Amino acid sequence: MIHPATVFSAAASTWFLIVAVNSPLLNAAVLIMWLILGTIASRSIAVVATTTVLALPAAASMVLIHAPYGTDRIFPLLTSDGLLLSGQLSLRFAALMGCIVAAAAMVKVSDVAKWLQASRLGHKAAYVVGASLQSLPEGARAIAAVRDANRLSGVQVSIRNVASRVIIPVIARLLTQGAQRGQALTAIGFDRPGRRTVLAPFQTAWLSASYGGHCPSSVFLEYCYGSSPRNKQDHPRGI
């Protein structure tokens, strides 16, 4: 199990490396490496598919912008050096997107929330980040629930009734869930000052434990947002 700070710092380091070196070979190697890691972590091709969906529109725009304006013209409105430049820029964009998508697939929302809750940012930041990361999955589940309800009731969704049968029920369901979460947070004293206890703190891997609960690649993030001395007393093994 890898610490979320290690994954995020590795992705940030990859971004700086890609922008600083700007080598097509490096970009291709980094892209392949992150896609493999993300596929292994997610156990699906979702990382590859998402990266492709994000990269294809950018690649098309690169071709439209650079392909017609080179010096070595091979076809009308098409130059070889313009195509080469657009390909290099598209590869760099794909590498940048691939590392972010793969890093997101390698961590769990619960692990990120636990890490932030025990950090200097506190439990409020952990809740905001956790709720933001869960917004898309919750929206997808709400859409699926409304779709199943319409199918069971025999309602045929069309352009005429999509607002009343899909959009409004989904929004109402999400608002109701948000109100219920607000009531639950008030009941447990979310706004009260003081320390919070993580009943099941994030367990670091053997590499993290050998560095006192901090992976070498997460030193910067741990310095900025890491555990305070008070939280380290609560969790001697680190988070």
C-alpha positions as CSV (number, residue, x, y, z in Angstrom):
1,M,0.0,0.0,0.0
2,I,1.5,3.3,-1.1
3,H,1.0,6.5,0.9
4,P,-1.1,9.1,-1.0
5,A,1.6,11.8,-0.5
6,T,4.0,9.5,-2.4
7,V,1.7,9.1,-5.3
8,F,0.9,12.8,-5.5
9,S,4.5,13.9,-5.2
10,A,5.6,11.4,-7.8
11,A,2.9,12.8,-10.2
12,A,4.0,16.4,-9.5
13,S,7.6,15.5,-10.0
14,T,6.7,13.9,-13.3
15,W,5.0,17.1,-14.4
16,F,8.1,19.1,-13.6
17,L,10.4,16.6,-15.4
18,I,8.2,16.5,-18.5
19,V,8.1,20.3,-18.8
20,A,11.8,20.8,-17.9
21,V,13.3,18.1,-20.2
22,N,10.7,18.3,-23.0
23,S,12.0,15.2,-24.8
24,P,9.6,13.0,-26.9
25,L,11.4,9.8,-25.8
26,L,11.1,10.8,-22.2
27,N,7.4,11.8,-22.6
28,A,6.7,8.4,-24.3
29,A,8.5,6.5,-21.5
30,V,6.7,8.4,-18.8
31,L,3.4,7.9,-20.4
32,I,3.8,4.2,-20.8
33,M,5.1,3.8,-17.2
34,W,2.1,5.7,-15.7
35,L,-0.4,3.9,-17.9
36,I,1.0,0.5,-16.8
37,L,0.9,1.6,-13.1
38,G,-2.6,3.0,-13.4
39,T,-3.9,-0.1,-15.1
40,I,-2.4,-2.4,-12.5
41,A,-3.8,-0.3,-9.7
42,S,-7.3,0.0,-11.1
43,R,-7.3,-3.5,-12.7
44,S,-9.0,-2.1,-15.8
45,I,-8.3,-0.1,-18.9
46,A,-10.2,2.9,-17.5
47,V,-6.9,4.8,-17.1
48,V,-5.9,4.2,-20.7
49,A,-9.4,5.1,-22.0
50,T,-9.6,8.3,-19.9
51,T,-6.2,9.4,-21.0
52,T,-7.0,8.8,-24.6
53,V,-10.3,10.7,-24.4
54,L,-8.5,13.6,-22.9
55,A,-5.6,13.6,-25.3
56,L,-7.4,13.1,-28.6
57,P,-9.1,16.6,-28.7
58,A,-5.9,18.2,-27.7
59,A,-4.0,16.3,-30.5
60,A,-6.6,17.4,-33.0
61,S,-6.2,21.0,-32.0
62,M,-2.4,20.7,-32.2
63,V,-2.7,19.5,-35.8
64,L,-5.1,22.3,-36.7
65,I,-2.8,24.9,-35.2
66,H,0.6,23.7,-36.3
67,A,0.3,21.3,-39.3
68,P,-0.6,24.0,-42.0
69,Y,2.2,26.4,-41.0
70,G,5.4,24.6,-41.4
71,T,8.1,25.0,-44.1
72,D,8.2,21.5,-45.7
73,R,4.8,21.3,-47.4
74,I,3.7,17.8,-48.4
75,F,0.0,18.4,-49.1
76,P,-2.1,21.6,-49.3
77,L,-2.5,23.0,-45.8
78,L,-0.2,20.2,-44.5
79,T,3.5,20.3,-43.7
80,S,5.8,17.6,-42.4
81,D,7.5,19.7,-39.7
82,G,4.2,21.0,-38.6
83,L,2.9,17.5,-38.2
84,L,6.1,16.6,-36.3
85,L,5.6,19.5,-33.9
86,S,2.0,18.8,-33.3
87,G,2.8,15.1,-32.6
88,Q,5.5,16.1,-30.0
89,L,3.1,18.5,-28.3
90,S,0.3,16.0,-28.3
91,L,2.6,13.3,-26.8
92,R,3.7,15.7,-24.1
93,F,0.1,16.6,-23.3
94,A,-0.8,12.9,-23.1
95,A,2.0,12.3,-20.7
96,L,0.9,15.1,-18.5
97,M,-2.7,13.9,-18.4
98,G,-1.6,10.2,-18.1
99,C,0.3,10.7,-14.9
100,I,-2.5,12.6,-13.2
101,V,-5.2,10.1,-14.2
102,A,-3.0,7.2,-13.2
103,A,-2.2,8.9,-9.8
104,A,-5.9,9.4,-9.2
105,A,-6.5,5.7,-9.9
106,M,-3.8,4.6,-7.5
107,V,-5.2,6.2,-4.4
108,K,-8.5,5.8,-2.5
109,V,-10.6,8.7,-1.4
110,S,-10.7,7.3,2.1
111,D,-6.9,7.1,2.3
112,V,-6.6,10.7,1.1
113,A,-9.2,11.9,3.7
114,K,-7.4,10.1,6.5
115,W,-4.1,11.6,5.5
116,L,-5.5,15.1,5.4
117,Q,-7.5,14.7,8.6
118,A,-4.3,13.9,10.5
119,S,-2.3,16.6,8.8
120,R,-2.0,20.3,9.6
121,L,-4.9,21.0,7.2
122,G,-7.4,19.4,9.7
123,H,-10.6,17.5,9.4
124,K,-12.5,20.3,7.5
125,A,-10.1,20.2,4.6
126,A,-10.3,16.4,4.6
127,Y,-14.1,16.6,4.4
128,V,-14.0,19.1,1.5
129,V,-11.5,17.1,-0.5
130,G,-13.3,13.8,0.2
131,A,-16.7,15.3,-0.7
132,S,-15.3,16.8,-3.9
133,L,-13.7,13.5,-5.0
134,Q,-16.9,11.7,-4.3
135,S,-19.1,14.1,-6.1
136,L,-18.8,12.4,-9.6
137,P,-19.3,8.9,-8.3
138,E,-22.3,10.0,-6.3
139,G,-23.7,11.8,-9.4
140,A,-23.2,8.6,-11.4
141,R,-25.0,6.5,-8.8
142,A,-27.9,9.0,-8.7
143,I,-28.3,8.9,-12.5
144,A,-28.2,5.1,-12.4
145,A,-30.9,5.0,-9.6
146,V,-33.2,7.4,-11.6
147,R,-32.7,5.4,-14.8
148,D,-33.6,2.2,-13.0
149,A,-36.6,3.8,-11.5
150,N,-37.8,5.0,-14.9
151,R,-37.2,1.5,-16.4
152,L,-39.1,-0.3,-13.6
153,S,-42.0,2.1,-13.9
154,G,-42.2,1.7,-17.7
155,V,-41.4,5.3,-18.5
156,Q,-39.8,6.0,-21.8
157,V,-37.4,8.9,-21.4
158,S,-37.3,11.3,-24.4
159,I,-36.4,14.9,-25.1
160,R,-39.9,16.1,-23.9
161,N,-39.7,14.5,-20.4
162,V,-35.9,14.3,-19.8
163,A,-36.1,17.3,-17.5
164,S,-39.0,16.1,-15.4
165,R,-37.9,12.4,-15.4
166,V,-34.1,12.6,-15.2
167,I,-32.6,16.0,-14.5
168,I,-34.9,17.2,-11.7
169,P,-35.0,13.8,-9.9
170,V,-31.2,13.6,-10.0
171,I,-30.7,17.1,-8.7
172,A,-33.3,16.5,-5.9
173,R,-31.6,13.3,-4.9
174,L,-28.2,14.9,-4.7
175,L,-29.6,17.9,-2.7
176,T,-31.3,15.5,-0.3
177,Q,-28.1,13.5,0.2
178,G,-26.3,16.8,0.9
179,A,-28.8,17.9,3.5
180,Q,-28.6,14.5,5.2
181,R,-24.8,14.7,5.4
182,G,-25.1,18.2,6.8
183,Q,-27.4,17.0,9.6
184,A,-25.1,14.1,10.3
185,L,-22.1,16.4,10.5
186,T,-23.9,18.7,12.9
187,A,-24.9,15.7,15.1
188,I,-21.3,14.5,15.5
189,G,-20.0,18.0,16.3
190,F,-18.1,18.7,13.0
191,D,-17.8,22.4,13.7
192,R,-16.5,22.0,17.3
193,P,-12.9,22.8,17.9
194,G,-10.4,20.2,19.0
195,R,-8.6,17.1,17.9
196,R,-10.2,14.4,15.8
197,T,-9.4,10.7,16.1
198,V,-8.9,8.4,13.1
199,L,-10.2,5.0,14.2
200,A,-8.4,3.2,11.4
201,P,-5.4,5.4,10.4
202,F,-3.8,4.9,7.1
203,Q,-1.1,2.2,7.3
204,T,2.1,2.9,5.4
205,A,4.1,0.4,3.5
206,W,7.4,-1.0,4.6
207,L,9.3,1.6,2.7
208,S,7.3,4.4,4.5
209,A,7.8,2.7,7.9
210,S,11.6,2.6,7.4
211,Y,11.5,6.4,7.1
212,G,9.4,6.9,10.2
213,G,6.1,7.0,8.4
214,H,7.2,9.2,5.6
215,C,8.2,8.1,2.1
216,P,11.3,9.8,0.6
217,S,9.3,11.1,-2.4
218,S,6.7,12.7,-0.1
219,V,9.1,14.8,2.0
220,F,7.9,18.1,0.5
221,L,4.2,17.3,0.9
222,E,4.8,16.1,4.4
223,Y,6.7,19.3,5.2
224,C,3.9,21.5,3.9
225,Y,0.9,19.4,4.9
226,G,2.2,16.6,7.0
227,S,1.4,15.5,10.5
228,S,1.8,18.0,13.3
229,P,3.5,16.9,16.5
230,R,0.2,16.6,18.2
231,N,-1.1,14.2,15.5
232,K,2.2,12.3,15.6
233,Q,1.6,11.6,19.3
234,D,-1.8,10.2,18.4
235,H,-0.4,8.1,15.6
236,P,3.2,7.1,16.5
237,R,3.6,5.0,13.3
238,G,2.6,7.9,11.1
239,I,-0.1,8.0,8.5
